[in-house]
């Protein structure tokens, strides 16, 4: 897959590594994906809290 400079910049800012580093080591991929899962869960909780406040 070809990565755009914007994608590369976002990866570097979010995870502190390039796509090359991400693809080279399984440990890096696992770390990044675990962080992404946690961020997703945190966002889902935040949305649920907002919904709860809105529908009081």
C-alpha positions as CSV (number, residue, x, y, z in Angstrom):
1,X,0.0,0.0,0.0
2,X,1.2,3.5,-0.8
3,X,1.1,5.9,2.1
4,X,0.6,9.6,1.6
5,X,2.8,12.2,3.4
6,X,-0.2,13.1,5.5
7,X,-0.8,9.5,6.5
8,X,2.9,9.2,7.4
9,X,2.7,12.4,9.5
10,X,-0.4,11.3,11.3
11,X,1.2,7.9,12.1
12,X,4.3,9.7,13.4
13,X,2.3,12.1,15.6
14,X,-0.1,9.5,16.9
15,X,2.2,6.6,17.5
16,X,5.7,7.9,17.3
17,X,6.8,5.7,14.4
18,X,6.7,5.5,10.7
19,X,4.6,3.0,8.7
20,X,7.9,1.2,7.9
21,X,8.6,0.7,11.6
22,X,5.0,-0.3,12.1
23,X,5.2,-3.0,9.4
24,X,8.7,-4.2,10.4
25,X,8.0,-5.6,13.9
26,X,5.0,-7.4,15.2
27,X,5.5,-5.9,18.6
28,X,5.1,-2.4,17.1
29,X,1.9,-3.4,15.4
30,X,0.5,-5.0,18.5
31,X,1.3,-1.8,20.6
32,X,-0.3,0.5,18.0
33,X,-3.4,-1.7,17.6
34,X,-3.9,-2.0,21.4
35,X,-3.6,1.8,21.7
36,X,-6.2,2.2,18.9
37,X,-8.6,-0.2,20.6
38,X,-8.3,1.7,23.9
39,X,-8.8,5.0,22.2
40,X,-11.9,3.6,20.5
41,X,-13.3,2.3,23.8
42,X,-12.6,5.7,25.5
43,X,-14.5,7.5,22.7
44,X,-17.4,5.1,22.9
45,X,-17.7,5.8,26.7
46,X,-17.6,9.5,26.1
47,X,-20.4,9.3,23.5
48,X,-22.5,7.2,25.9
49,X,-22.0,9.8,28.6
50,X,-23.0,12.6,26.2
51,X,-26.1,10.6,25.1
52,X,-27.0,10.0,28.8
53,X,-26.8,13.8,29.5
54,X,-28.8,14.8,26.5
55,X,-31.6,12.3,27.1
56,X,-32.1,13.1,30.8
